[in-house]
Amino acid sequence: MSESNYLIALAMIEKSGTRFMPIGGKSVNKPIDLNGDKNIIKLLALEILLRVIQGTDSIPAKRFAGEQSILVAQIPLGSIQTDLATIKSKWIKYGDNEKFISELKGLSINLVSISFVKYSGVELVQL
């Protein structure tokens, strides 16, 4: 039996000069196909964005990594608490976006950035 995977959405944001990375997700039993499974990716992105927006009632937030500030990754379940926690902690401490994305890509089965493109809508970019 293959290892279970987890589909996570995360936001790389800054509030009052401090980096934050809210993460949410759901268990999945197969690799996500970017062409066929866009709805689950968009739903997770929406959930994380709602958490970010709800957190701005008292402190404004801004994207920290430009167009790559909202990511969705499919990661083996065993890597969530160890590897993901480690690279998240390093990103919060040092703010190295390129290193974080590179390390996340190394953990991931699939990794996409999500952005909104005027007149086109939501765009998923494979990283």
ROPA-991428 format. One line per 4 residues: for each residue x, y, z of N, C-alpha, C. Coordinates in nm, 3 decimals, padded with zeros to 5 digits. Layout:
# ROPA-991428
X/Y/Z/X/Y/Z/X/Y/Z | ...
This chain:
# ROPA-991428
00.084/-00.117/00.000/00.000/00.000/00.000/00.089/00.124/00.000 | 00.055/00.222/-00.079/00.137/00.343/-00.088/00.110/00.434/00.031 | 00.207/00.520/00.058/00.196/00.613/00.169/00.087/00.716/00.140 | 00.013/00.753/00.244/-00.089/00.856/00.229/-00.023/00.990/00.200
-00.096/01.075/00.132/-00.047/01.208/00.099/-00.142/01.312/00.157 | -00.089/01.431/00.171/-00.166/01.543/00.223/-00.153/01.658/00.126 | -00.264/01.720/00.094/-00.265/01.837/00.007/-00.275/01.958/00.098 | -00.172/02.046/00.093/-00.171/02.162/00.180/-00.174/02.290/00.098
-00.237/02.391/00.155/-00.232/02.527/00.101/-00.162/02.610/00.207 | -00.078/02.701/00.162/-00.009/02.787/00.257/00.005/02.927/00.200 | 00.014/03.022/00.290/00.031/03.162/00.252/00.157/03.214/00.317 | 00.241/03.279/00.239/00.362/03.342/00.290/00.332/03.491/00.302
00.306/03.535/00.426/00.261/03.672/00.448/00.345/03.740/00.556 | 00.325/03.870/00.566/00.391/03.950/00.669/00.286/04.036/00.738 | 00.294/04.041/00.869/00.208/04.127/00.951/00.297/04.205/01.045 | 00.291/04.337/01.036/00.370/04.425/01.124/00.517/04.384/01.131
00.575/04.352/01.015/00.716/04.318/01.010/00.751/04.177/01.051 | 00.652/04.095/01.081/00.675/03.956/01.121/00.619/03.861/01.016 | 00.697/03.759/00.980/00.652/03.661/00.882/00.557/03.561/00.946 | 00.452/03.527/00.872/00.354/03.426/00.914/00.333/03.330/00.798
00.299/03.206/00.832/00.268/03.108/00.729/00.152/03.019/00.776 | 00.028/03.065/00.757/-00.085/02.978/00.787/-00.087/02.862/00.687 | -00.120/02.744/00.739/-00.125/02.623/00.656/-00.255/02.550/00.685 | -00.318/02.499/00.581/-00.437/02.416/00.595/-00.432/02.306/00.490
-00.510/02.203/00.507/-00.506/02.098/00.407/-00.604/01.986/00.429 | -00.586/01.884/00.345/-00.672/01.766/00.352/-00.597/01.646/00.300 | -00.636/01.529/00.348/-00.575/01.404/00.305/-00.625/01.368/00.165 | -00.535/01.317/00.081/-00.572/01.270/-00.053/-00.508/01.134/-00.075
-00.572/01.052/-00.158/-00.521/00.916/-00.176/-00.450/00.893/-00.310 | -00.436/00.998/-00.390/-00.368/00.983/-00.519/-00.305/01.116/-00.558 | -00.205/01.111/-00.645/-00.147/01.238/-00.692/-00.253/01.326/-00.758 | -00.243/01.456/-00.735/-00.338/01.552/-00.791/-00.298/01.585/-00.934
-00.394/01.579/-01.022/-00.374/01.616/-01.162/-00.415/01.762/-01.178 | -00.318/01.846/-01.219/-00.347/01.989/-01.232/-00.457/02.019/-01.332 | -00.473/01.935/-01.433/-00.577/01.959/-01.532/-00.714/01.911/-01.486 | -00.717/01.803/-01.410/-00.845/01.746/-01.372/-00.892/01.778/-01.232
-00.802/01.817/-01.144/-00.837/01.837/-01.004/-00.823/01.982/-00.958 | -00.847/02.076/-01.047/-00.829/02.217/-01.013/-00.922/02.263/-00.902 | -01.041/02.205/-00.894/-01.138/02.252/-00.794/-01.090/02.229/-00.652 | -01.030/02.115/-00.624/-00.981/02.090/-00.487/-00.867/02.185/-00.454
-00.782/02.215/-00.551/-00.672/02.309/-00.530/-00.727/02.449/-00.502 | -00.823/02.491/-00.582/-00.883/02.623/-00.563/-00.957/02.633/-00.430 | -01.024/02.525/-00.388/-01.095/02.525/-00.261/-00.997/02.542/-00.144 | -00.887/02.470/-00.148/-00.787/02.485/-00.041/-00.728/02.625/-00.040
-00.702/02.680/-00.159/-00.650/02.817/-00.167/-00.751/02.916/-00.110 | -00.878/02.897/-00.139/-00.982/02.984/-00.085/-00.984/02.977/00.067 | -00.974/02.856/00.121/-00.976/02.840/00.267/-00.859/02.914/00.331 | -00.740/02.902/00.274/-00.625/02.969/00.334/-00.637/03.120/00.320
-00.689/03.166/00.208/-00.707/03.310/00.190/-00.811/03.366/00.285 | -00.916/03.291/00.311/-01.015/03.336/00.410/-00.952/03.347/00.549 | -00.866/03.252/00.584/-00.797/03.261/00.713/-00.709/03.384/00.719 | -00.640/03.414/00.609/-00.554/03.533/00.605/-00.639/03.659/00.620
-00.747/03.669/00.543/-00.834/03.787/00.547/-00.894/03.804/00.686 | -00.941/03.695/00.746/-00.999/03.704/00.879/-00.896/03.749/00.983 | -00.769/03.720/00.958/-00.664/03.761/01.050/-00.621/03.906/01.035 | -00.678/03.976/00.937/-00.638/04.116/00.916/-00.731/04.214/00.986
-00.823/04.166/01.066/-00.911/04.257/01.139/-00.833/04.349/01.232 | -00.729/04.295/01.295/-00.652/04.375/01.390/-00.515/04.417/01.335 | -00.457/04.335/01.245/-00.325/04.366/01.190/-00.328/04.345/01.038 | -00.299/04.448/00.960/-00.296/04.429/00.814/-00.188/04.328/00.774
-00.213/04.256/00.665/-00.117/04.159/00.613/-00.084/04.194/00.469 | 00.037/04.151/00.428/00.075/04.168/00.288/00.149/04.042/00.242 | 00.145/04.020/00.110/00.216/03.906/00.055/00.365/03.925/00.077 | 00.433/03.817/00.107/00.576/03.826/00.131/00.658/03.776/00.013
00.598/03.695/-00.072/00.673/03.634/-00.183/00.610/03.665/-00.318 | 00.547/03.781/-00.329/00.489/03.821/-00.458/00.391/03.719/-00.511 | 00.403/03.687/-00.639/00.310/03.595/-00.705/00.318/03.453/-00.650 | 00.422/03.422/-00.575/00.436/03.287/-00.520/00.402/03.283/-00.371
00.322/03.378/-00.325/00.286/03.384/-00.184/00.180/03.282/-00.143 | 00.101/03.235/-00.239/-00.001/03.134/-00.210/00.039/03.008/-00.286 | 00.065/02.901/-00.212/00.111/02.776/-00.271/00.021/02.661/-00.227 | 00.009/02.562/-00.315/-00.056/02.436/-00.280/00.041/02.325/-00.315
00.065/02.235/-00.219/00.161/02.127/-00.238/00.099/01.995/-00.195 | 00.132/01.890/-00.267/00.095/01.756/-00.224/00.220/01.691/-00.167 | 00.212/01.653/-00.039/00.329/01.606/00.035/00.295/01.471/00.100 | 00.390/01.377/00.100/00.369/01.253/00.175/00.341/01.284/00.323
00.244/01.216/00.379/00.200/01.243/00.515/00.315/01.240/00.616 | 00.410/01.150/00.597/00.522/01.138/00.690/00.611/01.260/00.695 | 00.608/01.343/00.593/00.694/01.462/00.588/00.631/01.585/00.650 | 00.503/01.580/00.681/00.432/01.700/00.729/00.490/01.751/00.860
00.497/01.667/00.961/00.537/01.714/01.094/00.687/01.734/01.106 | 00.766/01.664/01.028/00.911/01.677/01.043/00.967/01.775/00.940 | 00.969/01.735/00.816/01.034/01.815/00.711/00.964/01.948/00.687 | 00.832/01.947/00.674/00.760/02.071/00.649/00.774/02.166/00.767
00.764/02.114/00.887/00.779/02.198/01.006/00.917/02.264/01.010 | 01.020/02.190/00.970/01.157/02.243/00.970/01.174/02.355/00.869 | 01.128/02.332/00.745/01.149/02.436/00.643/01.060/02.558/00.669 | 00.942/02.536/00.727/00.857/02.649/00.765/00.926/02.733/00.872
00.982/02.668/00.971/01.051/02.738/01.079/01.168/02.820/01.026 | 01.246/02.763/00.934/01.359/02.837/00.875/01.309/02.957/00.795 | 01.197/02.941/00.723/01.144/03.053/00.645/01.099/03.166/00.738 | 01.029/03.130/00.845/00.983/03.232/00.939/01.103/03.305/01.001
01.209/03.233/01.030/01.327/03.294/01.092/01.407/03.379/00.993 | 01.430/03.328/00.871/01.521/03.394/00.778/01.453/03.463/00.659 | 01.332/03.420/00.621/01.260/03.484/00.511/01.318/03.459/00.373 | 01.388/03.348/00.354/01.446/03.315/00.224/01.342/03.241/00.139
01.269/03.318/00.056/01.162/03.262/-00.026/01.212/03.155/-00.123 | 01.320/03.184/-00.193/01.372/03.089/-00.293/01.412/02.957/-00.228 | 01.480/02.964/-00.116/01.521/02.841/-00.046/01.399/02.764/00.003 | 01.302/02.834/00.059/01.182/02.767/00.107/01.111/02.695/-00.008
01.090/02.765/-00.119/01.018/02.704/-00.232/01.098/02.587/-00.288 | 01.229/02.600/-00.295/01.313/02.490/-00.343/01.302/02.368/-00.252 | 01.307/02.390/-00.121/01.296/02.278/-00.027/01.156/02.218/-00.028 | 01.054/02.302/-00.040/00.917/02.253/-00.048/00.897/02.171/-00.175
00.954/02.218/-00.283/00.947/02.144/-00.409/01.011/02.005/-00.394 | 01.122/01.999/-00.320/01.189/01.872/-00.297/01.106/01.774/-00.216 | 01.018/01.823/-00.129/00.929/01.738/-00.049/00.803/01.697/-00.123 | 00.767/01.775/-00.225/00.634/01.765/-00.284/00.627/01.670/-00.402
00.511/01.609/-00.414/00.476/01.533/-00.534/00.432/01.631/-00.641 | 00.355/01.730/-00.601/00.311/01.841/-00.686/00.321/01.969/-00.607 | 00.358/02.077/-00.674/00.364/02.208/-00.610/00.321/02.312/-00.712 | 00.222/02.393/-00.674/00.174/02.500/-00.762/00.163/02.630/-00.686
00.183/02.739/-00.758/00.151/02.871/-00.703/00.017/02.912/-00.762 | -00.054/02.994/-00.687/-00.188/03.036/-00.728/-00.193/03.187/-00.726 | -00.245/03.243/-00.833/-00.262/03.388/-00.838/-00.386/03.421/-00.919 | -00.428/03.545/-00.910/-00.541/03.592/-00.988/-00.489/03.679/-01.101
-00.528/03.647/-01.223/-00.486/03.723/-01.339/-00.608/03.797/-01.394 | -00.597/03.929/-01.402/-00.707/04.011/-01.451/-00.753/03.960/-01.588 | -00.883/03.947/-01.606/-00.950/03.901/-01.728/-00.932/03.751/-01.755 | -00.852/03.683/-01.676/-00.832/03.538/-01.696/-00.883/03.456/-01.578
-00.877/03.513/-01.459/-00.921/03.441/-01.341/-00.806/03.378/-01.264 | -00.836/03.272/-01.193/-00.738/03.204/-01.109/-00.642/03.126/-01.198 | -00.514/03.145/-01.171/-00.411/03.077/-01.250/-00.327/02.989/-01.160 | -00.308/02.864/-01.203/-00.221/02.769/-01.131/-00.095/02.755/-01.213
00.020/02.769/-01.148/00.148/02.755/-01.216/00.227/02.643/-01.147 | 00.260/02.538/-01.222/00.340/02.429/-01.169/00.480/02.480/-01.139 | 00.529/02.450/-01.020/00.666/02.490/-00.983/00.758/02.369/-00.985
